[in-house]
Every structure is written in C-alpha cells, then in structure tokens.
Amino acid sequence: MRVIGGELSGRRFSGPGKLPVRPTGDNVRESLFGVLGRTVEDKTVLDLFAGVGSLGIEALSRGAREAVFVEADPRAARIIRGNLEILGLSGRARVLVLEVVRALRKLEREEGRFDLVFLDPPYEQDLAGPVLTWLSRSVILRSEGIVIFEHGAREKIQPRYGSLERGWEKRYGSKMISEFNRSN
C-alpha cells in the first residue's frame, strides 16, 4: 500500500496480509481526498474500524493535526502502529485497541472532539446505523464535523441518522462513500 497525496505522497506502508480487513484502495482514497480537498488540513480525525489505518494515514499526510485509530483486532492495531512508526506519524496519532462503541465512550469521557470521522465497518453487518446514531447525539463530533462512511453499494443506507444527514455520495464499483453532516 502507499500514501496517495500530501507530504508523504508515494511512501509505502504495510497492508493487511492475511488479516480479514479490507483497506480502502488507492483509487478510492485518491478520489475521496480529491473531494475533501483542503478541508482535512489542521483537523482532528477519528478513523473507526481502521483496519491498517489507510484513511487516517492519508489524512495525516494531507495536513490533519492528529488522528485516533480505533481497531478491535490487536493484529491489525500492531500493523497500524508499525505503519505510523515507519511514516514518522506516531507523535500525531493514537491507536485504541477496542470495539468501536467502547472506544467512543472512552473518547467521550476523555472529552475527545473530532472534525472528521471515517467510518468503514465490515459490510452487510448493520454496524454503521448504531454508530452514526450515536455520533449524532454525542459531542465527540464537532458541530461542523463530517462523517465519511464507506459501505457496500447494495446496503440500505438511511438519509438521516439522528442529527446526521446524508450529503454527497459516490459509487466505486461495489462500494459507496457517503458523507454525513449535522443538520440544523
């Protein structure tokens, strides 16, 4: 795997090997960050169901201030830590080896606040709805924050989860990326 853009453009990092995670591919990351543009700069990022950390790493390379990676699988979390070390990003990142809801509760207790949340749960397991609803009610997502949700193109996605409303969406073969913002 490689970083697509920003200060670390072209640098390689470890993929999942035989782990059962599905990292966001180069072409999807390139398109996604093309849409996000400079909105990533100086933001705090939360990468949920992080896998090997490709989305959070890309955000850090493109100027995000800091990132928290949440990954329940300790083997994948070790890969994230190794990738952060290899790329010189350890000082701007934290890895939580917890199930997502437990990590969100921990971050809320610690008064964590995020501008940009990447949500990439395993497809077809109905994990995103409860997480999106939880984020909509929590102060963890800043009022102007956005959620970028990667999901299977066939999954039934609601236009709204609590105060989060779907904005743009893009299809990439069998996957979709949907943006969610707080509605007023």
C-alpha positions in Angstrom: 0.0 0.0 0.0 1.1 3.6 -0.5 0.2 7.1 0.6 -1.5 8.9 -2.3 -1.0 12.6 -1.6 0.4 15.2 0.8 3.7 15.3 2.5 4.2 11.5 2.4 3.0 11.0 -1.1 4.4 7.8 -2.6 5.6 6.4 0.7 4.8 2.7 1.2 3.2 1.1 4.3 2.1 -2.3 5.3 -1.2 -3.8 4.1 -3.3 -6.4 5.9 -1.5 -9.5 4.7 -3.8 -12.4 5.5 -5.9 -10.4 8.1 -9.6 -10.3 7.4 -9.7 -6.5 6.8 -10.5 -4.6 3.6 -8.3 -1.5 3.3 -9.7 1.4 1.2 -7.9 1.1 -2.2 -5.6 3.7 -3.8 -8.1 4.9 -6.4 -11.0 5.3 -3.8 -8.7 7.2 -1.4 -7.4 9.4 -4.2 -11.0 10.3 -5.3 -12.2 10.7 -1.7 -9.4 13.1 -0.7 -9.8 14.9 -4.0 -13.4 15.7 -2.9 -12.4 16.6 0.7 -9.6 18.8 -0.6 -8.0 21.1 1.9 -10.8 20.6 4.4 -8.6 17.9 6.0 -5.9 20.4 7.0 -5.4 21.1 10.7 -8.4 18.8 11.6 -8.7 16.2 14.2 -9.5 12.8 12.7 -11.1 9.7 14.1 -10.7 6.5 12.0 -13.2 3.9 13.1 -12.9 0.2 12.1 -9.4 1.4 11.0 -8.1 -1.8 9.5 -4.4 -1.0 8.7 -5.1 2.8 9.0 -5.1 3.8 5.4 -7.7 6.6 5.7 -6.3 8.2 8.8 -2.7 7.9 7.5 -3.8 9.6 4.3 -5.5 12.4 6.3 -2.3 12.9 8.4 -0.2 13.1 5.2 -2.6 15.8 3.9 -2.2 18.0 6.9 -4.6 16.7 9.6 -3.4 17.8 13.0 -3.9 14.5 14.7 -5.7 11.2 14.3 -7.1 8.5 16.6 -7.3 5.0 15.1 -9.9 2.5 16.5 -9.4 -1.1 15.7 -10.6 -4.1 17.7 -8.2 -6.7 16.2 -4.9 -6.5 18.0 -3.0 -7.8 15.0 -4.4 -5.0 12.8 -3.6 -2.5 15.5 0.0 -3.7 15.5 0.1 -3.0 11.8 -1.3 0.5 12.3 1.3 1.2 15.0 4.1 -0.1 12.7 2.8 2.0 9.8 2.7 5.1 11.9 6.2 4.5 13.1 7.6 3.8 9.6 6.0 7.0 8.3 7.1 9.2 11.2 3.5 9.9 12.3 3.5 8.3 15.8 3.7 11.7 17.5 0.4 12.8 15.9 -1.6 9.6 16.3 -3.1 7.3 18.9 -4.3 3.7 18.4 -7.1 2.3 20.6 -7.5 -1.5 20.5 -11.1 -1.6 21.5 -14.5 -2.4 20.0 -15.9 0.8 18.4 -18.7 1.6 20.9 -16.4 1.1 23.9 -13.8 3.4 22.2 -16.4 6.1 21.5 -17.5 6.0 25.1 -13.8 6.3 26.3 -13.1 9.2 23.9 -16.3 10.9 25.1 -15.2 10.6 28.7 -11.8 12.0 27.8 -13.6 14.9 26.0 -12.2 13.9 22.6 -13.6 16.1 19.8 -13.2 15.4 16.1 -13.7 17.3 12.9 -13.6 14.4 10.6 -14.7 10.8 11.3 -14.0 7.9 8.9 -16.4 5.0 9.3 -15.6 1.8 7.4 -17.3 -1.1 9.2 -17.4 -4.6 7.8 -20.0 -4.6 5.0 -23.5 -6.1 5.4 -23.4 -6.4 9.2 -25.6 -3.4 10.1 -22.9 -1.9 12.3 -23.0 1.6 10.9 -26.5 2.7 11.8 -26.0 2.5 15.5 -22.6 4.2 15.3 -24.0 7.0 13.1 -26.9 7.5 15.5 -24.5 7.5 18.5 -22.3 10.1 16.8 -25.3 12.3 16.0 -26.1 12.5 19.7 -22.5 12.9 21.0 -20.3 15.9 21.5 -17.5 13.8 20.1 -18.3 15.1 16.6 -17.9 18.9 16.4 -20.9 20.8 15.3 -19.3 21.4 11.8 -17.8 17.9 11.7 -18.4 15.4 9.0 -18.6 11.7 8.8 -17.3 9.8 5.8 -19.0 6.4 5.6 -17.7 3.6 3.3 -20.2 0.9 2.7 -21.3 -1.8 0.3 -23.3 -0.3 -2.7 -26.2 -2.7 -2.0 -26.5 -1.7 1.7 -29.7 0.2 2.6 -28.5 3.5 4.0 -30.9 5.9 5.6 -30.8 9.6 4.5 -30.6 10.6 8.2 -29.4 9.2 11.5 -30.4 11.4 14.4 -29.0 14.9 13.6 -26.7 13.5 10.8 -28.0 14.0 7.3 -26.5 12.4 4.2 -24.8 14.8 1.8 -23.0 13.7 -1.3 -22.3 10.1 -2.2 -20.1 8.4 -4.7 -20.0 4.9 -6.1 -16.8 2.9 -6.7 -17.8 -0.4 -8.2 -19.3 -2.5 -5.4 -18.6 0.2 -2.7 -20.0 3.6 -1.9 -18.8 6.5 0.1 -21.5 8.7 1.7 -20.9 11.9 3.6 -22.9 12.8 6.6 -23.2 16.3 8.2 -25.1 17.7 11.2 -28.4 19.2 10.1 -29.6 22.4 11.5 
